[in-house]
Amino acid sequence: MTVVKICGLTNLEDARWAWRCGADLLGFILVPSSPRHVDAGTLAEIAAMLRGEGCRAGMVGVLAQGTDAEIRRIIAHCAPDYIQWHGTGYPGEVGAPVILAHRVADIVPWGAMRMSAAWAHLLDKYDPQRLGGTGQTLQWELLAEERDRPERLILAGGLTPDNVAQAIAIAHPWGVDVASGVESAPGRKDPDKVARFIENVRKVQP
């Protein structure tokens, strides 16, 4: 079953709706420059509320900078299940599994991914101005051509309710990630788009 990550969540209402629609991972961007930024305290509050309601979706804190010690302090404060890293290099032992983000232009770094200790790898479209959340579509055929690839490969970039089924059929990712493709405004999810996105992912399950 393809894993669904709804990212760029900023409030309890949207996070709860994504979970109830069937999202497996809920992403919260802890990068101050992002229009979808939340602080660690907000993530901690939302995670506590949802877990208290029985939510078993994984909470993902998205980071792009900070030393290992700073990352560990963030994790201790908001207790995400995973860290998604968009920064340079690779964080060390920070107390949570790491989803390592790669910005892809024309070449997928298969060799580097195979040598990495990351729990999962996320592939997004390269944009020289932004670390992620570009809304630009990655060339899905780049993934389809490679057979020796990491087990957990998450496809991001320009996915919407209307194209996610096609993306899965071509690229065969372990998971899909969406932020702007299910929004009514930056940081605010459109309930219908969220529901349709997850529904359309489930329709293409083997």
N, CA and C atoms as a LAMMPS dump frame, in Angstrom:
ITEM: TIMESTEP
0
ITEM: NUMBER OF ATOMS
618
ITEM: BOX BOUNDS ff ff ff
-5.0000000000000000e+02 5.0000000000000000e+02
-5.0000000000000000e+02 5.0000000000000000e+02
-5.0000000000000000e+02 5.0000000000000000e+02
ITEM: ATOMS id mol type element x y z
1 1 1 N 0.84 -1.183 0
2 1 2 C 0 0 0
3 1 3 C 0.885 1.246 0
4 2 1 N 0.631 2.166 -0.9
5 2 2 C 1.416 3.395 -0.986
6 2 3 C 1.157 4.284 0.23
7 3 1 N 2.215 4.681 0.882
8 3 2 C 2.127 5.551 2.059
9 3 3 C 1.808 6.976 1.606
10 4 1 N 0.906 7.635 2.33
11 4 2 C 0.521 9.015 2.012
12 4 3 C 1 9.952 3.112
13 5 1 N 1.738 10.989 2.698
14 5 2 C 2.176 12.03 3.632
15 5 3 C 1.541 13.35 3.216
16 6 1 N 0.772 13.928 4.122
17 6 2 C 0.212 15.265 3.92
18 6 3 C 1.12 16.224 4.684
19 7 1 N 1.77 17.135 3.953
20 7 2 C 2.784 17.986 4.557
21 7 3 C 2.345 19.449 4.571
22 8 1 N 3.086 20.251 5.334
23 8 2 C 2.77 21.67 5.434
24 8 3 C 1.553 21.952 6.285
25 9 1 N 1.254 21.062 7.225
26 9 2 C 0.112 21.269 8.124
27 9 3 C 0.45 22.345 9.149
28 10 1 N -0.519 23.191 9.443
29 10 2 C -0.268 24.306 10.358
30 10 3 C -1.259 24.398 11.508
31 11 1 N -2.295 23.564 11.507
32 11 2 C -3.315 23.688 12.541
33 11 3 C -3.951 22.341 12.826
34 12 1 N -4.599 22.24 13.969
35 12 2 C -5.187 20.98 14.42
36 12 3 C -6.289 20.51 13.489
37 13 1 N -7.135 21.413 13.026
38 13 2 C -8.264 21.035 12.183
39 13 3 C -7.796 20.321 10.915
40 14 1 N -6.814 20.886 10.23
41 14 2 C -6.333 20.278 8.997
42 14 3 C -5.628 18.961 9.269
43 15 1 N -4.832 18.909 10.337
44 15 2 C -4.12 17.678 10.668
45 15 3 C -5.098 16.562 11.022
46 16 1 N -6.123 16.89 11.781
47 16 2 C -7.126 15.887 12.153
48 16 3 C -7.845 15.364 10.906
49 17 1 N -8.196 16.27 10
50 17 2 C -8.901 15.863 8.792
51 17 3 C -8.023 14.94 7.935
52 18 1 N -6.749 15.291 7.788
53 18 2 C -5.839 14.456 7.001
54 18 3 C -5.737 13.057 7.599
55 19 1 N -5.611 12.991 8.915
56 19 2 C -5.553 11.687 9.578
57 19 3 C -6.837 10.898 9.353
58 20 1 N -7.98 11.542 9.552
59 20 2 C -9.249 10.828 9.419
60 20 3 C -9.524 10.398 7.981
61 21 1 N -8.932 11.087 7.027
62 21 2 C -9.066 10.679 5.629
63 21 3 C -8.147 9.512 5.277
64 22 1 N -7.207 9.205 6.167
65 22 2 C -6.355 8.046 5.95
66 22 3 C -4.889 8.329 5.72
67 23 1 N -4.413 9.548 5.979
68 23 2 C -2.994 9.854 5.813
69 23 3 C -2.163 9.016 6.784
70 24 1 N -1.028 8.545 6.309
71 24 2 C -0.121 7.738 7.126
72 24 3 C 0.904 8.591 7.857
73 25 1 N 1.296 9.712 7.239
74 25 2 C 2.287 10.615 7.815
75 25 3 C 1.759 12.04 7.743
76 26 1 N 1.965 12.801 8.814
77 26 2 C 1.54 14.192 8.879
78 26 3 C 2.781 15.057 9.051
79 27 1 N 3.001 15.977 8.088
80 27 2 C 4.22 16.762 8.084
81 27 3 C 4.022 18.185 8.568
82 28 1 N 4.95 18.649 9.419
83 28 2 C 4.924 19.996 9.985
84 28 3 C 6.277 20.652 9.728
85 29 1 N 6.269 21.798 9.078
86 29 2 C 7.499 22.444 8.644
87 29 3 C 8.011 23.383 9.738
88 30 1 N 9.175 23.071 10.267
89 30 2 C 9.773 23.835 11.355
90 30 3 C 10.842 24.789 10.83
91 31 1 N 10.691 25.226 9.594
92 31 2 C 11.643 26.124 8.935
93 31 3 C 11.032 27.523 8.907
94 32 1 N 11.592 28.49 9.626
95 32 2 C 10.964 29.814 9.752
96 32 3 C 10.695 30.524 8.433
97 33 1 N 11.487 30.277 7.407
98 33 2 C 11.301 30.978 6.137
99 33 3 C 10.149 30.423 5.308
100 34 1 N 9.59 29.302 5.705
101 34 2 C 8.511 28.683 4.941
102 34 3 C 7.176 29.371 5.218
103 35 1 N 6.325 29.534 4.194
104 35 2 C 4.981 30.076 4.432
105 35 3 C 4.102 29.112 5.222
106 36 1 N 4.573 27.893 5.396
107 36 2 C 3.825 26.877 6.147
108 36 3 C 4.506 26.579 7.489
109 37 1 N 5.282 27.523 7.972
110 37 2 C 6.049 27.315 9.195
111 37 3 C 5.165 27.212 10.43
112 38 1 N 5.512 26.252 11.289
113 38 2 C 4.976 26.195 12.65
114 38 3 C 6.16 26.03 13.591
115 39 1 N 5.994 26.438 14.84
116 39 2 C 7.087 26.236 15.783
117 39 3 C 6.944 24.877 16.459
118 40 1 N 7.989 24.487 17.174
119 40 2 C 8.001 23.168 17.806
120 40 3 C 6.88 23.023 18.822
121 41 1 N 6.533 24.114 19.487
122 41 2 C 5.449 24.05 20.46
123 41 3 C 4.111 23.722 19.825
124 42 1 N 3.854 24.311 18.661
125 42 2 C 2.603 24.023 17.951
126 42 3 C 2.544 22.571 17.532
127 43 1 N 3.661 22.058 16.999
128 43 2 C 3.704 20.642 16.629
129 43 3 C 3.446 19.758 17.841
130 44 1 N 4.064 20.091 18.964
131 44 2 C 3.875 19.294 20.176
132 44 3 C 2.409 19.281 20.609
133 45 1 N 1.749 20.442 20.557
134 45 2 C 0.345 20.529 20.962
135 45 3 C -0.558 19.719 20.03
136 46 1 N -0.353 19.87 18.724
137 46 2 C -1.189 19.141 17.761
138 46 3 C -0.96 17.643 17.895
139 47 1 N 0.3 17.237 18.009
140 47 2 C 0.6 15.812 18.142
141 47 3 C -0.033 15.23 19.398
142 48 1 N 0.034 15.959 20.498
143 48 2 C -0.548 15.468 21.747
144 48 3 C -2.059 15.325 21.626
145 49 1 N -2.707 16.303 21.03
146 49 2 C -4.157 16.236 20.846
147 49 3 C -4.553 15.038 19.991
148 50 1 N -3.873 14.869 18.863
149 50 2 C -4.241 13.781 17.956
150 50 3 C -3.942 12.413 18.553
151 51 1 N -2.818 12.299 19.207
152 51 2 C -2.505 11.012 19.833
153 51 3 C -3.509 10.692 20.919
154 52 1 N -3.984 11.734 21.605
155 52 2 C -5.008 11.525 22.609
156 52 3 C -6.329 11.066 22.02
157 53 1 N -6.548 11.364 20.742
158 53 2 C -7.759 10.941 20.045
159 53 3 C -7.59 9.59 19.357
160 54 1 N -6.414 8.999 19.52
161 54 2 C -6.18 7.687 18.923
162 54 3 C -5.472 7.708 17.579
163 55 1 N -4.956 8.845 17.179
164 55 2 C -4.27 8.955 15.895
165 55 3 C -2.975 8.157 15.924
166 56 1 N -2.78 7.315 14.904
167 56 2 C -1.556 6.522 14.813
168 56 3 C -0.721 6.922 13.606
169 57 1 N -1.093 8 12.937
170 57 2 C -0.268 8.499 11.84
171 57 3 C 1.052 9.02 12.405
172 58 1 N 2.123 8.858 11.637
173 58 2 C 3.42 9.334 12.076
174 58 3 C 3.536 10.84 11.951
175 59 1 N 4.084 11.484 12.966
176 59 2 C 4.304 12.931 12.942
177 59 3 C 5.719 13.211 12.432
178 60 1 N 5.81 14.075 11.429
179 60 2 C 7.093 14.364 10.795
180 60 3 C 7.435 15.84 10.991
181 61 1 N 8.581 16.101 11.601
182 61 2 C 9.072 17.466 11.732
183 61 3 C 10.073 17.747 10.624
184 62 1 N 9.793 18.763 9.817
185 62 2 C 10.632 19.078 8.657
186 62 3 C 11.622 20.178 9.038
187 63 1 N 12.914 19.899 8.844
188 63 2 C 13.981 20.818 9.208
189 63 3 C 14.927 21.044 8.033
190 64 1 N 15.624 22.182 8.059
191 64 2 C 16.575 22.477 6.996
192 64 3 C 17.903 23 7.537
193 65 1 N 18.01 23.163 8.838
194 65 2 C 19.25 23.669 9.406
195 65 3 C 19.311 23.287 10.877
196 66 1 N 20.505 23.464 11.45
197 66 2 C 20.68 23.168 12.863
198 66 3 C 21.733 22.098 13.08
199 67 1 N 22.442 22.205 14.195
200 67 2 C 23.406 21.177 14.574
201 67 3 C 22.656 19.954 15.096
202 68 1 N 23.369 18.846 15.232
203 68 2 C 22.734 17.648 15.773
204 68 3 C 22.165 17.915 17.164
205 69 1 N 22.892 18.688 17.969
206 69 2 C 22.416 18.995 19.322
207 69 3 C 21.136 19.82 19.273
208 70 1 N 21.058 20.78 18.349
209 70 2 C 19.846 21.588 18.208
210 70 3 C 18.677 20.736 17.735
211 71 1 N 18.944 19.823 16.817
212 71 2 C 17.88 18.939 16.338
213 71 3 C 17.383 18.051 17.468
214 72 1 N 18.303 17.547 18.278
215 72 2 C 17.894 16.707 19.41
216 72 3 C 17.027 17.488 20.39
217 73 1 N 17.341 18.768 20.6
218 73 2 C 16.52 19.587 21.499
219 73 3 C 15.114 19.771 20.934
220 74 1 N 15.002 19.979 19.631
221 74 2 C 13.686 20.109 19.005
222 74 3 C 12.894 18.817 19.168
223 75 1 N 13.553 17.699 18.918
224 75 2 C 12.88 16.407 19.04
225 75 3 C 12.422 16.17 20.474
226 76 1 N 13.265 16.542 21.435
227 76 2 C 12.887 16.366 22.838
228 76 3 C 11.676 17.216 23.194
229 77 1 N 11.535 18.37 22.533
230 77 2 C 10.439 19.284 22.848
231 77 3 C 9.126 18.849 22.218
232 78 1 N 9.164 18.429 20.933
233 78 2 C 7.895 18.168 20.254
234 78 3 C 7.67 16.696 19.902
235 79 1 N 8.663 15.844 20.149
236 79 2 C 8.537 14.391 20.024
237 79 3 C 7.95 13.925 18.698
238 80 1 N 8.488 14.371 17.551
239 80 2 C 7.994 13.831 16.286
240 80 3 C 8.449 12.383 16.124
241 81 1 N 7.732 11.638 15.324
242 81 2 C 8.124 10.254 15.063
243 81 3 C 9.282 10.189 14.072
244 82 1 N 9.361 11.201 13.192
245 82 2 C 10.404 11.251 12.169
246 82 3 C 10.866 12.694 11.987
247 83 1 N 12.104 12.838 11.506
248 83 2 C 12.623 14.117 11.063
249 83 3 C 12.825 14.046 9.553
250 84 1 N 12.361 15.051 8.85
251 84 2 C 12.628 15.163 7.414
252 84 3 C 13.676 16.259 7.233
253 85 1 N 14.795 15.906 6.654
254 85 2 C 15.939 16.818 6.605
255 85 3 C 16.153 17.344 5.196
256 86 1 N 16.109 18.676 5.034
257 86 2 C 16.336 19.339 3.75
258 86 3 C 17.656 20.106 3.725
259 87 1 N 18.45 19.987 4.767
260 87 2 C 19.685 20.733 4.835
261 87 3 C 20.842 20.048 4.141
262 88 1 N 21.997 20.685 4.173
263 88 2 C 23.191 20.078 3.612
264 88 3 C 23.722 19.034 4.577
265 89 1 N 24.475 18.079 4.026
266 89 2 C 25.019 17.026 4.87
267 89 3 C 23.932 16.092 5.362
268 90 1 N 24.245 15.396 6.434
269 90 2 C 23.305 14.431 6.998
270 90 3 C 23.387 14.486 8.518
271 91 1 N 22.246 14.681 9.189
272 91 2 C 22.296 14.721 10.652
273 91 3 C 22.697 13.369 11.212
274 92 1 N 23.383 13.393 12.35
275 92 2 C 23.812 12.148 12.969
276 92 3 C 22.695 11.498 13.761
277 93 1 N 23.05 10.891 14.877
278 93 2 C 22.058 10.253 15.739
279 93 3 C 21.29 11.344 16.478
280 94 1 N 20.087 11.618 16.019
281 94 2 C 19.333 12.735 16.588
282 94 3 C 18.104 12.284 17.384
283 95 1 N 17.891 10.984 17.488
284 95 2 C 16.804 10.488 18.315
285 95 3 C 15.521 10.189 17.587
286 96 1 N 15.527 10.287 16.261
287 96 2 C 14.35 9.947 15.462
288 96 3 C 14.823 9.5 14.079
289 97 1 N 14.084 8.597 13.431
290 97 2 C 14.446 8.196 12.074
291 97 3 C 14.412 9.398 11.134
292 98 1 N 15.3 9.407 10.154
293 98 2 C 15.449 10.54 9.252
294 98 3 C 14.914 10.217 7.857
295 99 1 N 14.046 11.1 7.366
296 99 2 C 13.646 11.098 5.962
297 99 3 C 14.538 12.132 5.281
298 100 1 N 15.398 11.698 4.395
299 100 2 C 16.366 12.585 3.764
300 100 3 C 15.817 13.09 2.436
301 101 1 N 15.702 14.405 2.302
302 101 2 C 15.15 15.002 1.089
303 101 3 C 16.258 15.282 0.079
304 102 1 N 15.953 15.002 -1.182
305 102 2 C 16.871 15.251 -2.29
306 102 3 C 16.14 16.091 -3.331
307 103 1 N 16.786 17.169 -3.776
308 103 2 C 16.217 17.998 -4.844
309 103 3 C 16.808 17.535 -6.171
310 104 1 N 15.95 17.085 -7.053
311 104 2 C 16.397 16.44 -8.289
312 104 3 C 16.124 17.338 -9.49
313 105 1 N 17.154 17.576 -10.28
314 105 2 C 16.991 18.296 -11.545
315 105 3 C 16.855 17.277 -12.671
316 106 1 N 17.977 16.698 -13.086
317 106 2 C 17.954 15.725 -14.178
318 106 3 C 18.479 14.358 -13.787
319 107 1 N 19.222 14.297 -12.687
320 107 2 C 19.859 13.039 -12.286
321 107 3 C 19.464 12.703 -10.854
322 108 1 N 18.984 11.499 -10.637
323 108 2 C 18.638 11.037 -9.293
324 108 3 C 19.898 10.454 -8.636
325 109 1 N 20.229 10.86 -7.409
326 109 2 C 21.458 10.383 -6.757
327 109 3 C 21.304 8.983 -6.159
328 110 1 N 21.116 8.01 -7.021
329 110 2 C 20.859 6.649 -6.547
330 110 3 C 22.002 6.128 -5.683
331 111 1 N 23.242 6.336 -6.14
332 111 2 C 24.382 5.816 -5.393
333 111 3 C 24.465 6.382 -3.992
334 112 1 N 24.293 7.683 -3.864
335 112 2 C 24.346 8.325 -2.55
336 112 3 C 23.218 7.817 -1.656
337 113 1 N 22.051 7.599 -2.225
338 113 2 C 20.932 7.103 -1.425
339 113 3 C 21.193 5.696 -0.921
340 114 1 N 21.775 4.853 -1.774
341 114 2 C 22.042 3.476 -1.356
342 114 3 C 23.072 3.413 -0.23
343 115 1 N 23.949 4.397 -0.173
344 115 2 C 24.994 4.419 0.866
345 115 3 C 24.543 5.142 2.129
346 116 1 N 23.383 5.752 2.101
347 116 2 C 22.917 6.561 3.22
348 116 3 C 22.276 5.702 4.302
349 117 1 N 22.343 6.208 5.535
350 117 2 C 21.705 5.529 6.662
351 117 3 C 20.288 6.029 6.903
352 118 1 N 19.757 6.856 6.016
353 118 2 C 18.424 7.426 6.209
354 118 3 C 17.358 6.336 6.255
355 119 1 N 16.327 6.586 7.036
356 119 2 C 15.2 5.654 7.127
357 119 3 C 14.414 5.633 5.816
358 120 1 N 14.299 6.804 5.175
359 120 2 C 13.588 6.927 3.902
360 120 3 C 14.189 8.092 3.127
361 121 1 N 13.904 8.118 1.83
362 121 2 C 14.391 9.192 0.963
363 121 3 C 13.209 9.839 0.249
364 122 1 N 13.221 11.166 0.236
365 122 2 C 12.172 11.927 -0.446
366 122 3 C 12.79 12.662 -1.63
367 123 1 N 12.147 12.534 -2.795
368 123 2 C 12.619 13.18 -4.004
369 123 3 C 11.672 14.29 -4.407
370 124 1 N 12.217 15.499 -4.528
371 124 2 C 11.444 16.677 -4.89
372 124 3 C 12.125 17.342 -6.079
373 125 1 N 11.395 18.163 -6.795
374 125 2 C 11.937 18.871 -7.949
375 125 3 C 12.898 19.973 -7.505
376 126 1 N 14.05 20.04 -8.16
377 126 2 C 15.035 21.07 -7.828
378 126 3 C 14.531 22.455 -8.21
379 127 1 N 14.701 23.394 -7.28
380 127 2 C 14.418 24.805 -7.531
381 127 3 C 15.544 25.583 -6.856
382 128 1 N 16.304 26.395 -7.6
383 128 2 C 17.44 27.098 -6.996
384 128 3 C 17.05 28.088 -5.91
385 129 1 N 15.777 28.469 -5.853
386 129 2 C 15.337 29.474 -4.893
387 129 3 C 14.726 28.884 -3.628
388 130 1 N 14.389 27.598 -3.663
389 130 2 C 13.65 27.038 -2.54
390 130 3 C 14.166 25.648 -2.213
391 131 1 N 14.139 25.297 -0.906
392 131 2 C 14.602 23.989 -0.466
393 131 3 C 13.555 22.909 -0.674
394 132 1 N 12.31 23.291 -0.773
395 132 2 C 11.242 22.311 -0.928
396 132 3 C 9.914 23.006 -1.091
397 133 1 N 8.853 22.21 -1.267
398 133 2 C 7.529 22.782 -1.403
399 133 3 C 7.374 23.655 -2.63
400 134 1 N 8.056 23.29 -3.714
401 134 2 C 8.038 24.143 -4.907
402 134 3 C 6.752 24.008 -5.714
403 135 1 N 6.065 22.887 -5.566
404 135 2 C 4.88 22.644 -6.379
405 135 3 C 5.205 22.275 -7.81
406 136 1 N 6.488 22.085 -8.11
407 136 2 C 6.908 21.702 -9.454
408 136 3 C 6.988 20.185 -9.558
409 137 1 N 6.625 19.665 -10.71
410 137 2 C 6.533 18.222 -10.894
411 137 3 C 7.875 17.611 -11.268
412 138 1 N 8.263 16.606 -10.538
413 138 2 C 9.45 15.826 -10.85
414 138 3 C 9.159 14.944 -12.066
415 139 1 N 10.199 14.66 -12.846
416 139 2 C 10.031 13.763 -13.991
417 139 3 C 9.926 12.335 -13.477
418 140 1 N 8.708 11.811 -13.446
419 140 2 C 8.459 10.516 -12.823
420 140 3 C 9.223 9.38 -13.486
421 141 1 N 9.486 9.486 -14.782
422 141 2 C 10.184 8.43 -15.5
423 141 3 C 11.595 8.206 -14.956
424 142 1 N 12.179 9.223 -14.298
425 142 2 C 13.502 9.061 -13.712
426 142 3 C 13.507 7.986 -12.635
427 143 1 N 12.388 7.814 -11.965
428 143 2 C 12.284 6.783 -10.943
429 143 3 C 11.966 5.427 -11.548
430 144 1 N 11.162 5.429 -12.593
431 144 2 C 10.722 4.173 -13.198
432 144 3 C 11.883 3.393 -13.791
433 145 1 N 12.93 4.086 -14.212
434 145 2 C 14.038 3.436 -14.904
435 145 3 C 14.995 2.714 -13.968
436 146 1 N 14.913 2.97 -12.682
437 146 2 C 15.865 2.399 -11.72
438 146 3 C 15.226 1.269 -10.921
439 147 1 N 15.891 0.115 -10.897
440 147 2 C 15.373 -1.021 -10.136
441 147 3 C 16.082 -1.185 -8.795
442 148 1 N 17.378 -0.878 -8.743
443 148 2 C 18.138 -1.004 -7.502
444 148 3 C 18.046 0.302 -6.732
445 149 1 N 16.954 0.478 -6.026
446 149 2 C 16.72 1.737 -5.334
447 149 3 C 16.303 1.478 -3.89
448 150 1 N 16.349 2.502 -3.036
449 150 2 C 15.978 2.3 -1.631
450 150 3 C 14.544 1.779 -1.492
451 151 1 N 14.329 1.036 -0.421
452 151 2 C 13.005 0.462 -0.192
453 151 3 C 11.954 1.541 0.016
454 152 1 N 12.311 2.56 0.809
455 152 2 C 11.348 3.618 1.129
456 152 3 C 11.691 4.861 0.319
457 153 1 N 11.029 5.022 -0.785
458 153 2 C 11.254 6.157 -1.674
459 153 3 C 9.955 6.948 -1.767
460 154 1 N 10.005 8.213 -1.344
461 154 2 C 8.813 9.052 -1.301
462 154 3 C 8.874 10.065 -2.434
463 155 1 N 7.833 10.096 -3.228
464 155 2 C 7.754 11.009 -4.362
465 155 3 C 7.023 12.279 -3.952
466 156 1 N 7.64 13.427 -4.213
467 156 2 C 7.035 14.723 -3.911
468 156 3 C 7.157 15.609 -5.144
469 157 1 N 6.577 16.79 -5.058
470 157 2 C 6.727 17.767 -6.126
471 157 3 C 5.581 17.788 -7.112
472 158 1 N 4.705 18.767 -6.967
473 158 2 C 3.654 18.985 -7.949
474 158 3 C 2.55 17.952 -7.98
475 159 1 N 2.441 17.136 -6.943
476 159 2 C 1.367 16.135 -6.927
477 159 3 C 0.042 16.786 -6.549
478 160 1 N -1.033 16.294 -7.164
479 160 2 C -2.384 16.789 -6.918
480 160 3 C -3.345 15.603 -6.903
481 161 1 N -4.588 15.822 -6.501
482 161 2 C -5.559 14.731 -6.6
483 161 3 C -5.717 14.219 -8.026
484 162 1 N -5.481 15.076 -9.013
485 162 2 C -5.723 14.707 -10.404
486 162 3 C -4.574 13.941 -11.045
487 163 1 N -3.348 14.08 -10.516
488 163 2 C -2.239 13.387 -11.178
489 163 3 C -1.55 12.332 -10.324
490 164 1 N -1.947 12.183 -9.062
491 164 2 C -1.206 11.285 -8.184
492 164 3 C -1.325 9.828 -8.623
493 165 1 N -2.459 9.415 -9.139
494 165 2 C -2.599 8.023 -9.589
495 165 3 C -1.644 7.735 -10.745
496 166 1 N -1.533 8.662 -11.673
497 166 2 C -0.614 8.494 -12.794
498 166 3 C 0.832 8.457 -12.31
499 167 1 N 1.16 9.32 -11.355
500 167 2 C 2.518 9.342 -10.816
501 167 3 C 2.888 8.004 -10.189
502 168 1 N 1.974 7.426 -9.433
503 168 2 C 2.23 6.136 -8.793
504 168 3 C 2.385 5.042 -9.837
505 169 1 N 1.546 5.063 -10.849
506 169 2 C 1.6 4.043 -11.894
507 169 3 C 2.923 4.067 -12.644
508 170 1 N 3.509 5.252 -12.809
509 170 2 C 4.77 5.38 -13.545
510 170 3 C 5.978 5.148 -12.646
511 171 1 N 5.995 5.792 -11.485
512 171 2 C 7.197 5.814 -10.645
513 171 3 C 7.252 4.698 -9.604
514 172 1 N 6.117 4.134 -9.222
515 172 2 C 6.039 3.06 -8.224
516 172 3 C 6.771 3.42 -6.927
517 173 1 N 6.457 4.569 -6.333
518 173 2 C 7.134 4.944 -5.086
519 173 3 C 6.582 4.173 -3.895
520 174 1 N 7.359 4.145 -2.827
521 174 2 C 6.869 3.594 -1.563
522 174 3 C 5.829 4.519 -0.963
523 175 1 N 6.028 5.838 -1.165
524 175 2 C 5.105 6.816 -0.61
525 175 3 C 4.996 8.045 -1.481
526 176 1 N 3.967 8.846 -1.237
527 176 2 C 3.782 10.118 -1.942
528 176 3 C 3.591 11.216 -0.912
529 177 1 N 4.06 12.418 -1.263
530 177 2 C 4.041 13.565 -0.362
531 177 3 C 3.385 14.741 -1.068
532 178 1 N 2.477 15.416 -0.387
533 178 2 C 1.792 16.562 -0.991
534 178 3 C 1.63 17.673 0.032
535 179 1 N 1.782 18.908 -0.437
536 179 2 C 1.528 20.09 0.399
537 179 3 C 0.656 21.057 -0.388
538 180 1 N 1.261 21.801 -1.308
539 180 2 C 0.505 22.826 -2.044
540 180 3 C -0.594 22.237 -2.912
541 181 1 N -0.446 20.986 -3.333
542 181 2 C -1.437 20.372 -4.219
543 181 3 C -2.779 20.089 -3.581
544 182 1 N -2.866 20.244 -2.244
545 182 2 C -4.153 20.031 -1.563
546 182 3 C -4.513 21.245 -0.701
547 183 1 N -4.079 22.428 -1.139
548 183 2 C -4.308 23.632 -0.346
549 183 3 C -5.302 24.591 -1
550 184 1 N -5.944 25.371 -0.158
551 184 2 C -6.735 26.506 -0.621
552 184 3 C -5.91 27.788 -0.537
553 185 1 N -4.88 27.775 0.318
554 185 2 C -3.93 28.872 0.487
555 185 3 C -2.72 28.278 1.191
556 186 1 N -1.539 28.896 1.092
557 186 2 C -0.369 28.333 1.76
558 186 3 C -0.604 28.096 3.247
559 187 1 N -0.453 26.846 3.65
560 187 2 C -0.642 26.497 5.05
561 187 3 C -2.07 26.175 5.436
562 188 1 N -2.978 26.256 4.483
563 188 2 C -4.381 25.943 4.774
564 188 3 C -4.871 24.886 3.795
565 189 1 N -5.249 23.725 4.304
566 189 2 C -5.644 22.628 3.441
567 189 3 C -7.096 22.757 2.994
568 190 1 N -7.34 22.288 1.783
569 190 2 C -8.687 22.203 1.23
570 190 3 C -9.219 20.809 1.562
571 191 1 N -10.246 20.687 2.392
572 191 2 C -10.706 19.366 2.827
573 191 3 C -11.062 18.431 1.673
574 192 1 N -11.7 18.951 0.646
575 192 2 C -12.079 18.117 -0.493
576 192 3 C -10.848 17.61 -1.229
577 193 1 N -9.863 18.465 -1.432
578 193 2 C -8.64 18.042 -2.126
579 193 3 C -7.879 16.993 -1.333
580 194 1 N -7.8 17.173 -0.012
581 194 2 C -7.133 16.179 0.825
582 194 3 C -7.821 14.825 0.698
583 195 1 N -9.137 14.831 0.814
584 195 2 C -9.891 13.584 0.733
585 195 3 C -9.73 12.924 -0.628
586 196 1 N -9.816 13.721 -1.698
587 196 2 C -9.693 13.152 -3.043
588 196 3 C -8.283 12.64 -3.319
589 197 1 N -7.283 13.353 -2.807
590 197 2 C -5.904 12.903 -2.999
591 197 3 C -5.708 11.513 -2.404
592 198 1 N -6.106 11.342 -1.158
593 198 2 C -5.918 10.053 -0.488
594 198 3 C -6.776 8.983 -1.145
595 199 1 N -7.995 9.322 -1.515
596 199 2 C -8.872 8.363 -2.193
597 199 3 C -8.256 7.893 -3.515
598 200 1 N -7.672 8.817 -4.259
599 200 2 C -7.104 8.444 -5.539
600 200 3 C -5.815 7.631 -5.401
601 201 1 N -5.092 7.849 -4.314
602 201 2 C -3.941 6.983 -4.041
603 201 3 C -4.414 5.565 -3.777
604 202 1 N -5.431 5.441 -2.962
605 202 2 C -5.915 4.099 -2.602
606 202 3 C -6.501 3.347 -3.799
607 203 1 N -7.003 4.075 -4.76
608 203 2 C -7.609 3.422 -5.936
609 203 3 C -6.592 2.661 -6.772
610 204 1 N -5.316 3.045 -6.696
611 204 2 C -4.319 2.397 -7.538
612 204 3 C -3.534 1.335 -6.785
613 205 1 N -4.016 0.941 -5.62
614 205 2 C -3.325 -0.123 -4.883
615 205 3 C -3.477 -1.445 -5.611
616 206 1 N -2.419 -2.289 -5.59
617 206 2 C -2.504 -3.601 -6.241
618 206 3 C -3.506 -4.499 -5.553
